[in-house]
Amino acid sequence: MKPTKNRHPDRLAGLKTWARINSPWVLHFNSGSCNGCDIEILATLTPRYDLERFGIKLQGSPRHADVLLCTGAVTRQARSRLLRIYSQMHEPKFVVAIGSCALSGGVFQGCYNVLGGIEKVIPVDAYVPGCPPRPEAIIDGVVKLLSSLKAPQGGDGTAAHASEMVEKLVVEHEHR
Ligand code: SF4
């Protein structure tokens, strides 16, 4: 039988991007944080901030995750685990460094057992500064990452819509 030729490669790629932008599954990894940033990530996942409205869902396995949320400076002990988890994720995969320590080593910079920020070990796609960053900043970082993914042709502007939602969330939170 003659193999079927894909007559609409652009549409298929657009559909994949649309699905990825609308349903990014995330994995959280602490490579040496003081737990402050981790608590903020957990707060972000609670119904108060309702990250799931963007289709963002926490996953327990790197094989099911699209986005790796990393906190803390990378310690010598955590380096191999971070590399292993990153290698187990399927392409295309994205990394968000959360907190000053994940960006540069932060307050742990220069310690004998600290290698530095996440990008010393794996490539980083988005950075969320702060010590620790607030949930709104974490949501903004993830949404900006999604916005940077190419929107499908003729798409519904989901990433732009998500940015609007974050702005609304910040305003709502300020008025509480
Ligand atoms: S950025 Fe601040 S809260 Fe986050 S791991 Fe570093 S010291 Fe802790």
Residues whose N, C-alpha, C, O or C-beta is under 5 A from the ligand:
A	BS01	SF4	S33 C34 N35 G36 C37 G72 G99 S100 C101 G106 G130 C131 P132
